[in-house]
């Protein structure tokens, strides 16, 4: 057994306590073997004075949209999509998506994210990046009916199903998949129902956007006489394995339904604020037992993929939404970004314990903004930054050591992404 020992640090346990311990990892199996004192491995990471925490889980993003970072800002969701994003995406080439995905993956490794769930196009290119970079990901082709004839819309759903079947288990098992119809309002009811049936037949989840804005909720209520989540349940989209992004505008009946079915919700506070979509009822979701993860959304509506930023936003916005300073407390926010996200994605990760996946981030605490150390969980929620990450480990392999990414050429990734972004906007006539 080839082993990796992370030595000399303190670890964040599942109950949000911090204790001194080394972590021993089986590099071949990709699992945590043991926690204890003076553990030795074939390879070692120095964590002296540091905090070892579970790798962050970005449970909803569109990673290749790094190429559109800063391209279109300060608009509502519908106008932003129709006027700025979709016209440019129509000019995307597979090489653009690979370059954008590499840039996003690089950014996430540098800021301690080890797993992400991605909805986009040409996902075989993103899968190639994930394999090279050593990360863990749930990938799905985002299918849209809007603006397409019946045959083209059905073909898009069929591609989402085909890619989910084809890529599930790729990258030595680090890639899982889902069928990903874009949303309840951009895909026809018949194709949403087909997506659910095909996904569950293939044994993979369905992931989609729901209840993000009132403009998405009100038409469904008016046309169907049901709340969106109730309608999604009737279409087969609300099982224990399924999950959706945003959930900003949920009523009590919908929250109860989610709790009963075990359907997960991914909270994206920065995107929700930037697009003025609203404030999700996160504390009510947590109180009801709904599985809740945390996501950055894409870098075009955030505008970064640093999940520590999202942690702080989630805690702060959760208090405003509830009108209660005790809502979405620091341990809850940290849990959403680690174990919560892993649970939503159905992964045995997000916790530092024997048998869990060895996905870890080591935080350098030697910084003015992390001094004094009254409460390290509080620091993770309110003070830490992605730039504080010293080492990143995924599946037992070291992806970043002492802030040097080992699996990607940083300069080459950034240079290529910048060039592809310029070419993309030129082709789109922007």
N, C-alpha and C positions, 0 to 999 in steps of 0.2 A: 504494500500500500504506500503510494507516494503521498506525503503529507505536507501541509503548510501550517505553521504555527504563527498566530498573531499574539505577540508577547508584550507584557509590561503595561497594558492599559486597563481601563475600566470598561465594563460592558453594560449595555442597556438591555435589561431583561424584559420579558413579555409583560410583567406587571408594572412596568415603568419605574422600577427601582434600578439603581446603579450600584454595581459591586465590582471589586477588583477581581479579575480573572483573565487567564489566557484562553485563546480559542484554538482548538486543534481541528484541522479540516482534512478530509480525505479528498485529495485532488482528483483522483480517478472517478470516484462516485459523485463528486461535487456536493458532498454533504458535510455538515458539522458532526464531528465525532465525539468531542469531549470539551467541557469547560472546566478549568481548574487552575492550579498554581504550578508554575515552573514546567509548562508543557513544551516539549521540543519537537521540531519537525524537520523534514528534509530541506525545506525552505522556510525562511522566517521573515515576518514583517515586524518592524519595530513600532510599537504603539505606546512607548513610554510617555506618560503624561497625557495621553489621548483618550478619546471616548470611542469605543467600537459599538456601532449601531447596525441594525439591519439595513441592507441596501434599500434605497427609496424605490417606490413603485409608482410610476407615472401611468395611471390606469386609463387615461384617454388623451390621445394626441394625434396629430397629423404631422409626422416628423419631418417629411420632406418640405413642408411649408416654411422651413427656415429660409428658403430662397425668396420668400415674399415678406420677410421680416422688415417692417417699416415701409412697405409698399403702399398700403392703404390703411389709414387710421381715422379715428374720430367719426365713425358712422354707425348707424344701427345695423343689426345683423342682416336683415333682408337686403338693404341697399348695398351694404358692404359685399355680400355674396354676389348679387346680381350685376352690380356695376363694376366691381373691381376684381373679385377673386375668380369667379367662374370664367370670365372672358380670358384671363391669363392662363388659367388651368387648361383651357382648350388648346393652348399652344405647347403644353408640356410634352417633352420627349423622355423616353426611359432613362437616358443619361442624366437628365435634370433630377429625376426622382432619386436616382442612386447618389448623386452628388449632394442633394439636400438631406437625404437620410444620413449620409456619412457625417455631415456637419452637425445634425441634431444629435446623433449618437455620441459624437465627440463631446459635445456640450454636456450631455447627460452623464457620461462617464466622469468627466471632470468635476461634476457637482454631486456625485454620490448616488446617482440613479442606476440601478442594476437591471430593472425590468420596465418595459413600457408596452402599452396596448395601442396599436396604430391602425387607423382607418384611412386608407388612401388608395392610390392606383399603382399599377405595375409593382405589386407587392413582392414579386419574385426578386426585384432589384433591392428592395429593402431587406428581404431575407438574406441576400448575399452579403449585405453590409453587416447585419446582425451576426452572421456566421463568422466573418472576419474579425469583427470587433470583440466577440466573446460575450455579448450581452444576452439577456433573456427577453423574449418578446412574444406577445400575442398579436398576430397580424390578420388583417382582413381587407378584402377589396371592397371599397365603398361604392355601393350601387345606388343609382338615382334614376327615377322615372321622368322627372320634370324635364320638359323640352324634348322628349324622345317619343317616337311612335311605339306602338305596342310591341312589335318584334324586337326593336332595339332595347326597350326597357326590360323585356323578359331575358334577353341575352345578357344584360348587365347583371341581373340577379343570378343567372346560371353561371356566369364567370365568378361571382363571389362564392358560390357553392363549390365550384370546381377548384378554385385556388385554396379554399379551406381544406378540402380533401387532400389536395396535392402536397401542401406544405406542412401539414400537421405532423409534428415530430422531427422536423428538419433541424439542422445544426446540432446533431447529437442530442436531440430532445429539448434543446433550449427554445425552440420555436413551437408555440401552440397556435391555434387558429380559431377564428369565429366567422360566421356569415354576418356581413355588416351592411344591411340596407341603411341608407343614410339617415332617414328620419320618418316619422309617422305622417309628415305632410309632403315629403318629396318623393315618396314611393307609393304606388297605388295599393289599395287594400288587398287586391288579389295577389300581388307580388309580395307584400308583407307576409301574407299567410303562407305563400309558397316558401319564402325564405325560412320561416320558422319550421315548417315541416321538414324541409331538406336539411337544415342545420341539425335538428334533433335526430333525424335519421342517421346523419353522419357522426353523431356523438360530439358535436361542438356547440358552443353557445351562439346566441344571437346578440349582437351589439349594435346600438343605434342611438340617435339623439331623440330626446323627448322632453316636452314641457320646458323648453329653453326660454321661449318668449310668450307673451300673451297672444301674439299674432299666430302662434302655432296652436295654442290651446283653444281659443275662442271658436275658430272655424269647426273644429271637431265637435265641440259641445253643441254648436248650432245645427250641424248637419247630422250628427249621430245621436244626439240626446244623451251622450255619455262623456265622462271625463276621459282624457287621452289614455291614461294608464288602464282604465277599465276596458276601453276599446282594444288596447294592445293585448290585454289578457285574452279577450275573445278571439283575437287573431292568432294566439299561440305564442306571443312574444314575452310572456312573463313567467318563466319557469325559474327554478332555483339556480340554474347555470347561466341564465341570461342577465344582461346588465345594460343600462343606458346611461348616457352622459347628460349632465346638467340638472334636470329635475328642479328647476327654479320655481315653477308655479305648480305646486302640488297641494291638493286639499287633504283633509283628514281621511276621507274615504280612500283616496289613492295611497296614502301612507300606510293605512291599515292593510290594504291589499298587498303592497310590497312586502310588508312584514310577514304576512301569511304565506306568500309564495316564495320568499327568500330571494326575490329579484334584487340585484345590486344597483346602486346609484353611484355615479362618479361625479363628485363635486369639482367644478372648475371656476373658482372664485375670481381669478384675475380676468379671465375672458368674460365672465358674466358682468363684471364691473365695467370693463372697457367698452363693451357693446351695449351697456345700460340695459342688460336683459333682466336684472333684478337680483334679489337676495334669496338664495335657496334656504329652506327651513331645516338646516342641518341638525340642530339640536333635537328637533321633533323627530327626525329620521333616526338619530342615534337612540333616543329614548324609546322609540317603538321597536328597536331591534332590527332595523333595516341595515343590510350590509352597505357600508359607505366607504368608497375609496376616494383618492384625490388625483386630479389630472391637471395638466397645464393647458390642455387644448393645443392648437397649433401656434407656432411662433409668429404667425401673422396676426393673431388676436390676443397676444399675451404681454410682451413680445419676447419672452425667453423661455427656456425649458428647465430653469433652476427650480426644483421642487421645494427648496427651502423658502424661496419667495412665496410659493403657493401655500406652504404651511402657515406662514405668518398671516397671509391674506385670509385663509380659511378661519383661523382663530379670531381675527379682528372682525371680519364681516359676519361671522356667526353670532357674535355678541350684538352687533347692530340689528341683525335680522330678528333675534329673539328679544331685543330690548332688555338684555340681561348680561351684565359684565361677567357672570360666572359661566355663561354658555360657551360651548366648544372650548373647553379648558385645554391647557397645553398638552396634557397626556392624550386627550381625545384627538387633537390635531396631529400629533406625532404618530398615533396609532393608525389614523386614516392614511397617512403617507407610507406606512410600512405594512403591518399585518392586515389592516383593513383593505388596502389595495390588493394584496396577495389573495385574500379571501374572495374578493369580488372576481378575480381572475381564475379562481380555483387552483391556486398554487400552494405548495407546502413551503412557503417562504415568508419573509417579513418578520421572523422571530429568531432570536439567538438561543437555540436549544439543540440538544443532540438529536440528530435525525432530520433536522430541517435543512433546506437547501443552503449551501454556503455562499450566500449573497450578502455582502457586508460593505460598510463604508466606515472609514476611520477618520475621525474629526480631530484636527489639531486645535487644542484649546488655548494655545499660547498666543493670545491676541487681545488687544485692549477691549474690544467689544464683547469678549467672552470672560472678562474679569470683573469682579470676583466670581467664584464658582458657588454661589448660594444654592442653585437648583439647575442641574444640567438639562433636565427635561424642559424647563422653562427656556433655557438658552436655545435648545433645538427649535422650539416653536417661535420664539420672539427675537432672537439675536443672531443665530448662526446664518452663514451664507454658504453658497455652493463653493466659493473659493476657500473655505476652511477645510475642505476634504483633502486629506493627505494621501490615503490609499483607497482604491476601489477594487473589490473582489467579487467575481460572479462565477457561480458553478465551481468554486474552488480555485479558480485561476485569477492571478493578479492582472487586472486590466490597467491599473494606474499605481505606480509606486513612487512615493515622494513627489507627487504632482506631475510625474512624467507618464503620459499615456503610452503604453507599451504595444498596443495592438493596432494603432492607426498612426499614420504620419500626419501630425497636426498641421504643419505648414502646407503640405500638399492638399489636404482635405479643404482647408480654408481657401486656398488659391483656386482650386477647381470649382468650389461652390460659388465663389464670387463671379467667376467667369461664366458659369452656366446661368446664374441669375441674370446677368447682363444680357446674355443671348436670349433668354426666355422673354424678357420684357421687350426686347427688340422685335422678336418674332410676333409677339402679341400686339405690336404697334403702340406700345405705351411710351 
